[in-house]
Amino acid sequence: MIEGKGLGNKKVNRVNLSMSNEYESKLRRLATACNMKPTPFACMLIELCLDDQELVRNLQRELGIHSAYKVEPVRNYKGKIIYALNER
């Protein structure tokens, strides 16, 4: 599917995750404190993390096994973070 084509900026990609009761409770409480529902709040948190260049680098440094799949988060000309493949 071509992203954004005729979708009116709708979100169409679903991610299903399971959380421990402890973290689900934290998510619910923080979402409530921010006047949001837990699901859109979790989406916002994931988007913020994926756009955090330092967090992406740290995660790859700690968890990355195959350097062939390593990405370099860079800011494009529109100011958005994109992932460039690391050519190693």
Buried (B, 14 or more C-beta within 10 A) or exposed (E): EEEEEEEEEEEEEEEEEEEEEEEEEEBBEBBEEEEBEBEEBBBEEEEEEEBBEEEBBEEBEEEEEEEEEBBBBEEEEEEEBEEEEEEE
